[in-house]
Amino acid sequence: MTTANKIYTVPDEVKQRSFIDKHAYQSMYQESVENPEGFWGEHGKRLHWIKPYSKVKNTSFEYPDVSIKWYEDGVLNVSQNCVDRHLETRGDQTAIIWEPDDPETPAKHITYKQLHEEVCRFANVLLANGVKKGDTVTIYLPMIPEVAYAMLACARIGAVHSIVFAGFSAESLAGRIEDCGSKVVITADEGLRGGKRVSLKKNVDTALKHAPVVEKVIIVRHTGGLDPEMASNPGIDVDYSRAREEVAPTCAPEEMNAEDPLFILYTSGSTGKPKGVLHTTGGYLVYASMTHQYVFDYHDGDVYWCTADVGWVTGHSYIVYGPLANGATTLMFEGVPSYPDAARFWQVVDKHDVNIFYTAPTAIRALMGAGDKFLDGTSRKSLRLLGSVGEPINPEAWDWYYEKVGEERCPIVDTWWQTETGGILITPLPGATDLKAGSATLPFFGVQPALMDADGNVLDGPASGNLVILDSWPGQMRTIFGDHERFVETYFSAYKGKYFTGDGCRRDDDGYYWITGRVDDVINVSGHRMGTAEVESALVSHPKVSEAAVVGYPHDIKGQGIYCYVTLMEGEVSSDELRLELRKWVREEIGPIASPDKIQFAPGLPKTRSGKIMRRILRKIAEDDFSNLGDTSTLADPGVVDDLVENRQHKA
Ligand code: 6R9
């Protein structure tokens, strides 16, 4: 039974302990949009400011003069807010619980005091290796505490970090290093995921060949799988464990302006190469910490676990910055949900008495598919609240999460947001919002969503359309690194004066928002965001490929799978072998997350007479829905469609 229309009212226990009830939500929301200056001026005080701000909001969505500034004359330091500020009151409290890939390896509990020393040492190592305020540092680390130390160390000295997900290939890493010009890269000997080793340092070495800008590679010893003594790049490689010993355990935090950059994070768009989304210091941290507190109803003493990887924005805002700014205990998990088996998440919940658990629909669907027997041996009694992020959650998965994992005791916060938004924009608040399975529900404070039709009209009442946001919020990205024009064109040109999200959305009779997925050429594979153009350009870089078109198709576990149509060079012959070769090629070009699920060799692609590939048709065929291919009469050669239908790759 699905419960898409059922309403789950807020349970009394949740209401009693939560920060925000329905009434507070309504009055705070109203104030936040009517008087953003006053509202955010007040809530900005949740941080420690070295020099308080006198201006709060200075933003314009006006095309083409988009400019976003929050707290612009305030001075603060993010690492001081996330670490030093807590030393007096909670120095001995655990800041980070680290749960390793292998359940037999002991977990680590890092207190705020220890975190302070580690961040200072890391900062000093960066300084000793020539990193200065304003420099970019690329971080290519697995899910180990050092990734948080490195992020906070950059923030401490005013360096701008750019984390590259450790699952990306050497090729992708090199592109991102070059784009932001990092002279320093931080990596580890190896990563460990599901018992498998990931050769990070080796990938960095390969990347260096294409990224001559790099002067230093700082190597954290993790698995011991590579001896940093045997530096493969003399004069470049730095053994972190040795360097750490040689520096002082304290380091004064740099005074940063609220609008100084904090980090760059590359994300996929519908065209071109990944964009360096730039977030700044003050507004980002106000927003990340405030959403973390209210959305997850985080109270002192709670143990909070977000299963994302720090290589994605969710890890930035809701493993590291938001929780630590709030003095929380945040759990960092190195492994995967299925290792050693599908009970692992629940065992970790029991082991560390996790109260708040935040994961992605793809993981929920995979665990649901593995069977309830993996829940049976675990108690999960500590859980109080469940969260979901990354893609729309289908009602079946929602129900299973709610009924089986949370035993109908734990509200689910389905949080909609994006790399660009810095923090959660549409979400229930556990004590305030009645839930509907599959709806992200209502906007967070200060967020004004609207739905647009194809002609650029704002739609009222219950409606479906493209989701835009009408005014700025403090966590919003400020620009695309090095390309402000692309920023303005990408987000503010489709609907002038409004931020375009790229998502389609429905608003129901109760004003609840239901995100329906991307309306552009971005696909969402296991919660990982990918531009079809990126996969296409990886495919056409193979010498045997002349043309490629990539679309998403519905996939039971991943949400969307990657379906590739490939036209070969004259004289090349299609074969299963070539299919494997192309799959491997894409993995090496981008990374395993971009592995094609289906490759169909096509002698021709459906094109308009002006040469545009008609993706609508390719999507339909990939979805196995060729009853209704729409109008094909504008195609240059309508015959290619028959061949495509004939040779479609059936669902595995
Ligand atoms: C945080 C994150 C952003 C895209 C976004 C949308 C999809 C994220 C969602 C959701 C439905 C949710 N998305 N959360 N769709 N319901 N709760 O995932 O950032 O990697 O940039 O992806 O993910 O399509 O536009 P990012």
Residues whose N, C-alpha, C, O or C-beta is under 5 A from the ligand:
A	BS01	6R9	S388 V389 G390 E391 P392 I393 D414 T415 W416 W417 Q418 T419 A440 T501 D503 I515 G517 R518 G527 R529
